[in-house]
């Protein structure tokens, strides 16, 4: 991430500390979770996960700009 000039996405920061994440992971930790094989929480988690995925595309530069407009 060194020398990126703030263009690092939040997802890259999290991956540095937590490792590669499974995109279709179950909120209960039961493995892959999708419409074909949903867990009991899937309908609720799907909406949250979509917003979470959008948030992960925000860059450090975006956050700095939002904090100091």
C-alpha positions in Angstrom: 0.0 0.0 0.0 3.0 2.3 0.3 3.1 5.1 -2.2 -0.4 4.8 -3.4 -1.4 8.4 -2.7 -4.6 7.6 -1.0 -6.1 5.6 -3.8 -6.2 2.5 -1.5 -9.7 1.1 -1.1 -11.0 0.1 2.4 -11.1 -3.5 1.2 -7.3 -3.5 0.7 -6.7 -2.1 4.2 -9.0 -4.8 5.7 -7.4 -7.5 3.7 -4.0 -6.5 5.0 -5.1 -7.2 8.6 -7.7 -9.9 8.2 -6.6 -11.7 5.1 -8.6 -12.4 1.9 -12.3 -12.6 2.6 -14.9 -14.9 1.2 -17.3 -12.7 -0.8 -20.3 -15.0 -0.3 -19.6 -15.9 3.3 -22.4 -16.6 5.6 -23.1 -14.2 8.5 -23.3 -17.2 10.8 -20.0 -18.6 9.5 -21.6 -21.6 7.9 -19.7 -21.4 4.7 -20.9 -20.1 1.4 -24.4 -18.5 1.5 -26.4 -17.6 -1.6 -29.9 -17.7 -2.9 -29.5 -21.3 -4.0 -28.4 -22.4 -0.5 -29.4 -19.7 2.0 -28.9 -19.7 5.7 -31.8 -18.5 8.0 -30.4 -15.0 8.1 -29.7 -14.8 4.3 -32.6 -12.4 3.3 -31.5 -9.9 5.9 -27.7 -10.3 5.5 -27.9 -10.0 1.7 -29.1 -6.4 2.0 -26.5 -5.5 4.5 -23.8 -7.3 2.5 -24.6 -5.3 -0.6 -24.1 -2.0 1.3 -21.0 -3.4 2.9 -19.5 -4.3 -0.5 -20.2 -0.7 -1.7 -18.5 0.7 1.4 -15.4 -1.4 0.7 -14.8 0.5 -2.6 -14.4 3.8 -0.7 -10.8 4.9 -0.8 -8.7 6.6 1.9 -8.7 9.7 -0.2 -12.5 9.7 -0.2 -12.5 9.4 3.6 -10.1 12.3 4.0 -12.1 14.4 1.6 -15.4 13.6 3.5 -13.7 14.5 6.9 -12.2 17.8 5.5 -14.4 19.1 2.8 
